[in-house]
């Protein structure tokens, strides 16, 4: 990292989560120059879903947004249509 590059700060909520046999890497982070938190969820195919507009005011709010997506849309929300068909979702 050079002096011009901002530091990436990961939340303690960053973790690998398994839901109904589906594994997701959940990253919640911000940079040292921007106070807004970003939610990034990567599925087992490497597909990312990023929620950053608007950025979250706190890391716990980003985690709650992840929980809300799971509760309302289920794991399908983290797969594209091709991946959903492949998995039979």
C-alpha positions in Angstrom: 0.0 0.0 0.0 1.3 3.4 -0.9 0.8 6.6 1.1 -1.9 7.7 -1.4 -4.0 4.5 -1.0 -6.6 4.5 1.8 -6.4 1.7 4.4 -9.3 -0.8 4.3 -10.8 -1.5 7.7 -12.7 -4.7 8.1 -15.6 -5.0 10.6 -15.7 -7.7 13.3 -18.8 -8.9 11.5 -16.8 -10.0 8.5 -17.1 -13.8 8.4 -17.9 -16.9 6.4 -21.6 -17.9 6.8 -23.3 -21.2 6.0 -27.1 -21.1 5.4 -28.9 -24.2 4.4 -25.6 -25.7 3.1 -24.7 -22.6 1.0 -21.4 -20.9 1.9 -21.0 -17.1 1.7 -18.1 -14.8 2.5 -19.6 -11.8 4.1 -17.3 -8.8 4.2 -18.2 -5.5 5.9 -15.6 -2.8 5.5 -14.8 0.9 5.0 -11.8 2.9 4.0 -9.7 5.2 6.2 -11.0 8.2 4.1 -14.7 7.3 4.0 -16.8 6.7 7.1 -19.5 4.7 5.2 -19.5 0.9 5.6 -19.9 -1.4 2.6 -21.5 -4.9 2.6 -20.1 -7.4 0.2 -21.3 -11.0 -0.1 -19.5 -13.6 -2.3 -21.1 -16.9 -3.1 -19.3 -20.2 -3.8 -19.1 -19.4 -7.5 -17.3 -16.2 -6.8 -20.2 -13.9 -7.6 -20.3 -10.7 -5.6 -23.3 -8.8 -4.4 -22.3 -5.4 -3.0 -24.5 -3.0 -1.1 -22.8 0.4 -0.9 -25.3 3.0 -2.1 -26.0 4.6 0.2 -23.2 3.4 2.4 -24.2 2.2 5.9 -23.6 4.5 8.8 -22.4 1.6 11.0 -21.1 -1.9 10.5 -23.9 -3.4 12.6 -26.4 -1.7 10.1 -24.6 -3.5 7.2 -24.9 -6.8 9.1 -28.6 -6.2 9.8 -29.1 -5.5 6.0 -27.5 -8.9 5.3 -29.8 -10.6 7.8 -32.8 -8.8 6.3 -31.9 -10.0 2.8 -31.6 -13.6 4.0 -34.9 -13.3 5.9 -36.9 -11.7 3.0 -35.3 -13.2 -0.1 -33.4 -16.3 1.1 -30.1 -17.5 -0.3 -31.4 -17.0 -3.9 -30.6 -13.3 -3.4 -26.9 -14.0 -3.6 -27.0 -16.0 -6.8 -27.6 -14.9 -10.4 -30.2 -16.7 -12.5 -27.7 -19.2 -14.1 -26.4 -20.2 -10.7 -29.9 -20.5 -9.3 -30.8 -22.9 -12.1 -27.6 -24.9 -11.6 -28.4 -25.3 -7.9 -32.1 -25.9 -8.4 -33.2 -22.9 -6.5 
